[in-house]
Each structure stands twice: as structure tokens, then as C-alpha cells.
Amino acid sequence: MDLTEFRIGEVAARAGVSIDAVRYYERLKLLPRAGRTAGGFRLFGPESVERVQFIKQAQELGLTLDEIKGLLATGGAEECRRVRDLLSKKIGELDGKMTAMKVFAARSDGISRLVSVNSKRMATLHVVRSWRAGRVNLNNWWSIIQIMNCCVTDESCGPTASKPDEANCVADELHETDRCSSCNGQGRPVSRKTVLLMLKPELLERAMHGNYSFCSARDCSIVYFEDKGGHQFTVDDLRGRVGLKVNDDPIPLCYCFGFDESHIRDEISATGKTTIPERISSLIRQGLCACESRNPAGVCCLGEVNKTANRFRTTSIHDG
């Protein structure tokens, strides 16, 4: 083997990407075709390391793999002009994003209240009810709010991250209350307004009183159950589909603006990325979100949208 040639693992390590990413780029013909050793191992030239690094940096700047493929092509003056125009366009897009980020930072407090006001309000009501019953120590109030906030998708972030023992203690206290009688899963407080808006007309009278929780367990047919009482409602009692309870398309994700799993899956399949979370965030910032009225869970949909987008992006890279 030539000392200037590298196996795929060495290319990945030098470029700072995974081996799967190098394979994926090769399948898309973003890399020169690799040679083979007598034992069948791929051998890449040093230019492949530089090219993978370029691809990675270009993706970080927001270029799609198709656009990067065009940049890697060569074709004289006309090609240079096309590359220059594409880069100018991306620079303009980045400038726009930077401006939007500055505006977002300036309004972060208001946006935070807009996105999570409903989940925090419901969590607060839940804490008060539990405190009155002597089941929760109010010293842990903020930790409880964070645990139950639908928009926190990274369990390692926020104030609870530095105090894992405290957070676990709070979670243990909550686990003793408001459990689904079918799956024994922890319920999430939901307003009676949300329950009434979801139920079929003939069942409305059954939910006029009491406090309800939402069961998020995918394999459990119960959607709502009364915290202190025998009333419970299943997927068959609701007027629409509950995304967390179904496995076949359409699987609802954003109930306010009509996006389901297939929209994200198809966009990632076609372009390698999805703009749907960004579009939903923009609509939320404009005050157009109505999750309490439209989402069966009564909370912001963005957390589930982001988790689903991350799942399909990961699947797309591995399946390449």
C-alpha cells in the first residue's frame, strides 16, 4: 500500500466524520472511486480527506449535497460563474439567518413564554394539586416544570442538568401520582378544554368535571384518564388521530399547521434535510400556534416535530 493512501477508517478520522458518512459520500459519487487492496479494503488518496473536510464544512454552511456535488464539478469559466453565484446566494441566506437570530435573541423571553406558556401553566397546576395532597415538595417546583416542559427535547439541558439527583427525586415523587390504570405510565396534566375539544360529541358530558391527564404511551389505547375518578377515554373516543398512538400513515405531528411524519420523511428523502421545524417555529413566533386547542396532548408540538426530524435524518444517513 502506498504511504499516501488511506483506508476508509483513516479518512474518516482525519476528516472528523464517521465511516458511514464516508461510505455515503462515496455512494453519492462525491468522492473519487476508491481503489482496493488485494484483501478488498478501500484505498483513498490524500485528496479524499480534503474533499470530505470540504463537504462537511459546506454542509455546515447550509449547502445541500446536490449543491456540493455541483461545486465539486469542474467546467471552465461558465462553471466558475455558476459556483460564484451559488456561493453568493448562500452568503445572502446566511446573512438573513444571522439577522433573524439577532431578532430572535432580542425577543427570546417573549418567544419562550409563547411556546411554553401552556405546558408551564399545566405543570404549575399539577404541582399545586400535588402539593395540596402532600405529595410534592414545592422547593422542587422549577425542576418539576422543566421535566414536564414539552419543548425540552434534550434531557441534559436546563437547570436540572447540574442537579441530576434533585431532578430524579422530583421525578420519583411524581411517579406516585396520576398514573394510567392500563399501562401504569406517568400521565401529563392536560386542561379540560383540550379534552372536550378532542372528544366525540356524545362523550362530552362525561368530561365536564374533574382533572385529566394525557397518557403518552404508544402501545396504550387510553388517551385521557381522570386523576381522581374512573373516567377514561381511548383512541376510539376521539374525533381525530393521536400521533403518539398510531403506527401507520398519516401520523400527525403538528396539529396546528397540518404536518405529519410523511411530510418530514419525504422532504429528507428528496433533499437530505427538512425545513419543517423552522417553518413551524416561524409561525409560532407570529403567535399562530393553538396547541392547547388542536394537539391532543395539550402542549406545543415542536418537541415531537424536532425528535421526528432528527430520527429521519439519522435513518437517511445510515440507509444512504
N, C-alpha and C positions, 0 to 999 in steps of 0.2 A: 504493500500500500504506500502511495506517495505521501510524504510527510505533510504536504499542503492539502491533503484530502481528509475529510472528517466523516465519521459515521453520524447517523441521524441524532443520536443522543448528545454528541459533542456540538452539533449545530444548534440544537435546542438550548443547551446550557450556555453557549457563548452568546446567543441572541436573546436569552432571557424569556423563552417561551416554553410551552410543553411540547413533548414529542408528537402528541396528537395534532397540535397546531401545525407543525412542520409537515406532517403527512397530509393534512387538509390543504395547505397551500400548494403542495406538490400535485395533489389531485386536481386542483383548480388551474394547474399549469402556470402558477405564479412563480414557480422556481424552475430552473433548468432541470431537465430529466437527469436523475442521479444514475451514476454508474453502479456496477455491482462487483463485489469481491467474488472469488471462487466459491466462497461459502454462502453467497447470496445476500450479503449485507449491502445496504445502500452506501454509496460514497459520494459526498458532496464536495465541491470545490470551495475555496475561501470566499468567493463572491456570493455564495448562497447564504453565508452568515450575514453579510452586509445587506443582502436583499431581504432576509427575514426581519432584520432590525428596521429596515426602511418600511416594510409592510406594517409592522407593529406601530411605528411612530405615525404613519399615515392614518391608521385606524383610530389612534388616539386623537387625531385632529378632526375626525369625523368623516373621513372618506370611506366609501363602501369598497368592498373587494373588487367589484366591477370597475370602479373608478381607478383603483390602484393598478388593476391589470392594464388599463389604458395608459397610465403613467409609465409603466414598465416597458411599454412597446416603443419602438424607435421608427422614425419615418421622415427624417429631414425637417425642413423649415416649417412646413404645414403642421407636422406633428408637434413641433416645439410651440407653435402658436396655440394649438389646442391644449397642450399641457399648461401653458401660461394662463389661458383663460379659465381652465378648471381650478387652478390654484388661486387665482384672483377671486373666483366665486366662493371658494371655501374660506378664504380670508375674510370676505364680506360676511359670510354666515357666522364665523367665529366672533367678529366684531359685534354682530347683532346679539349673539348669545351672551357676550360679556356685558353688554348694556342691559340685557334682560336680567342677568344675575345681579347686577348692581341695584336694579329696581327691586328685585326680589329680596335682597338683603335689607334694603331700606324699609321694606314693608313686612319683614319676617314675623313680627309679633302679631300683626293683623291676620296674616295668612295662617299662622299656627292656630289662632282662635277659630278661623273659618273652617279649616279642615277637621279639627278635632274637637270642636265645641260640643258636639252631640255625644261622642264617646266619653269625654271627660265628665259631662253632666250626668250621664247614666252611671258612670263609675262612682261619682260622688254620692248619688242617691243610694247605690248599692252599699257603699261604706257606711252611710248614715244608718241604713236599715240594720246592717250587721252590728254596728256599734250599739244601737239601742237594744239589740238582743244579747249584748255582752260577748260577741264572738270575735271582734276585731279591735286591736289597739290603735287608736287614732294617731299615735305617734308615727305609724307607718303609712299614713294617708297618701303621701306623694308616691311612694313605691307601689301602692295598690293602683293608683291612677295610671302609672307608667305600664304596669303589667297588662292592664286591660285596654290600653290605647290601641285602636285598630291600625293606626298608621305607623306604628313602630314595628318594622319588619326585621330589624337586626337586633337580636336578643342581647347582644353585647354592648349596645349603645345606651346612652342616657344615664341618669343619676344612679340607677340600680346597678350599673356595671361595676362601680367601685365598691359596692356593698353586697356581694352575692349572697352572703349568709342572711342578711336582713331581708333581701328580696325573696329568698327561698322560704324564710319564716312567714312572710306575708302570704305567699302562695299557699303554704300549708294551712294557714288559718282559713283562707278562702275555700280550700278544698273540702272543708267540712260542711259547707253550706251550698244550697242551690244546685244540687246535682240532678241530672236526668235520671228518672226512675228506670229507664230502659237500658241505657249504656253506662250509667254511673259517671258520665262525663261532666266536667265542670261547666255550668251554664254561664252565659254572658247576659247581664241585665239588658232588657230591651223595653222601650216605652209601650204603653198600652195602645197609643196611637199607631205605632208601627204594626202591632199585632192585628188591630182592627182593619188597617188598610190592606193587609195581606190575605185575610180570611175570606172564604166564600160567604155570600150574603146570609145564607141560612144559619151560619155559625156565629154571627156577630153577638147575639145576646149572651152567649156563653163566656165571652171575654170582656164583659162590661165592667167587671170588678176584679180586684186582685193585682198582684205584681207578677210579671212574667220574665222568664229568661229564655235565651236562644241557645239551642243545642247545636254546636258546630261539627259534631262527629259525623264524618261522611257516611259511615255504614249504619247510622241510626236513622230510623224513619221519623222520629219525633223532631219537630222544628221548634215549638214553643211549649214550655211547661210552667204551670203556676208555682211560685215559690212556696206558698203555704196553701195548699189545696190540691184537689185531684184533677183539675182541668189540664189537659194537654192536647196539642194539635199536631197532626202529622203532615207529611208532604201532600197527602191526598186532600187535606183540608184547605190548602192554599189555592189562590187563583192563578198563580204563576209558578214557574220552576225556580228551585233554590240551587244555585250553582254548586254550593258545598255538598249537596245531597245527590247529585246526578253524575253519571259517568259517560253519557252519550250526548252528542251534539244536538241542539245548541246548549253549551254550558255557560250560563250567564256569569259575567264578571262585573261589568259596570252597568248598574240598573238605571242610572240617571241618563246615560247617553247611548245605551244600547249595544255596547261592545260585549262580545263573548269570546271564549277561548279560540274559536276558529279564526277570528279576525287577527289575533296576535300570531297564531301558528302560521297562517297563510302569508302574512307580511314578512315574518322572519324567514320562511322558506323561500320567498321570492327575492328578498333583498339582503338577508343576513342580519337585519336589525328591525326594531319596531319603534314607531313614533307615537304609539297609542298612549302610553303613560304620560308622555309630555303633553299630548293634546288634552288629556283629561285634566292634568294639573293646570293647564291654561284656563280651562273652563271653570275649574274650582276657584281660581284666583279672581274670576269675574263674578263670583257669587252665584253661580248657576247650579251648584250641587244641591240635591234634595234627597240625600241618602236615607234620612230618617223616614221619609215617605215611600221610598222606592226599593231600598235594599232590605230584604227580609231580616238581615242581622241588625238593622237599625244603625249601622255605623258606616264610616267612609269606605268606599270600595277600593281606594287606591292601593291599600296594602296588599289585597289579593291580586290586583292587576299587576303590581310590581313583582310579586312572587311568581306568578304565572309566566311573565315575560322572561324572568331570569331562568326559569326551568326550561322554557323552549329554546332560549339562546344556548344554554349548556347542551341540550339534546342535539341542536343543529350542528354545533362544533364537533361533537363526538360522532354523529352519524355521517357528517360531511359527504 
